[in-house]
Amino acid sequence: MPFATSVAMVTQVYGPGEHGWALGITIATVHAGLSTGPFLGGILTDHFGWPAIFLINVPFGLATIILTLKGVSQEWADAIVERFDLYGSVVYGIKIFSAIFGTLLLPDPAAGLWIFVVGCTLVIFIWREKRCTSPLLNLTLFSGNRTFLFSNIAAMVNYGATFAVAVLLSLYLQYIRGFSAETAGFILVAQPVVQMIFSPVAGKLSDRIEPRIVATIGMAITTLGLSSFIFLTL
């Protein structure tokens, strides 16, 4: 909920010539949190146990609520006349839960049942959204906007590749190299710190240069970085 609404508010407040810079700052704050996450998560896990990494989010969540209530003085809801797609939301929620839970059960045969539920709910969701006057997800965004479609696919591939590596590296550093959770977290800080530094820079550049050029250069650098893992052995 905060991710979707924060980006929407930023794009409403800042003009077209400032979108890249404003979104770059927004994304930088996200990566600032990601950069402290592995490090603090390692410390908390080592000294207080793994439940601490979930409990620590409670005060941060409360602080976010207080800051939002005090700092955001107006609303920018463009779709105020539209009805909320409750049916679509429920079906979508079931689909996402089934996908995650089914994947976690692999290779247990029971996972097949949950994957089947994913397929069924996906069909129902698409059927519903095509006929709903105020859909949860406007599917014409993908069928009628080539740029939007392919930029989302590129983002999905990028996040799928980079964040999957972080999970594998965490296991590699602790179980293969024998580092503590705290040390592994400190090493993993490198990725989000670089993202935090370059997000505002890339955002500023995208206001002056075609965003696809900036994104392509970034993806090429990421590819080179990931290629180095080819030579990683046990």
KASULQUI-V291163 format. One record per backbone hydrogen bond with DSSP energy under -1.0 kcal/mol. CO is the residue of the C=O (numbers start at 1). NH is the residue of the N-H. If there is no record, write none. Layout:
co=(CO CO)
nh=(NH NH)
This chain:
co=(1 2 3 4 5 6 7 8 9 10 15 18 19 20 21 22 23 24 25 26 27 28 29 30 31 32 33 34 36 37 38 39 40 41 42 43 44 49 50 51 51 52 54 55 57 58 59 60 61 62 63 64 65 66 67 68 79 84 85 86 87 88 89 90 91 92 93 94 95 96 97 98 99 100 101 105 108 109 110 111 112 113 114 115 116 117 118 119 120 121 122 123 124 125 126 128 128 137 138 139 139 140 145 146 147 148 149 150 151 152 153 154 155 156 157 158 159 161 162 163 164 165 166 167 168 169 170 171 172 172 173 180 181 182 183 184 187 189 190 191 192 193 194 195 198 199 200 201 202 205 205 210 210 211 212 213 214 215 216 217 218 219 220 221 222 223 226 227 228 229)
nh=(5 6 7 8 9 10 11 12 13 14 18 22 23 24 25 26 27 28 29 30 31 32 33 34 35 36 37 38 40 41 42 43 44 45 46 47 48 52 53 54 55 56 57 58 61 62 63 64 65 66 67 68 69 70 71 72 82 86 89 90 91 92 93 94 95 96 97 98 99 100 101 102 103 104 105 108 111 112 114 115 116 117 118 119 120 121 122 123 124 125 126 127 128 129 130 131 132 139 141 142 143 144 149 150 151 152 153 154 155 156 157 158 159 160 161 162 163 165 166 167 168 169 170 171 172 173 174 175 176 177 179 184 185 186 187 188 190 193 194 195 196 197 198 199 202 203 204 205 206 208 209 213 214 215 216 217 218 219 220 221 222 223 224 225 226 227 229 230 231 232)
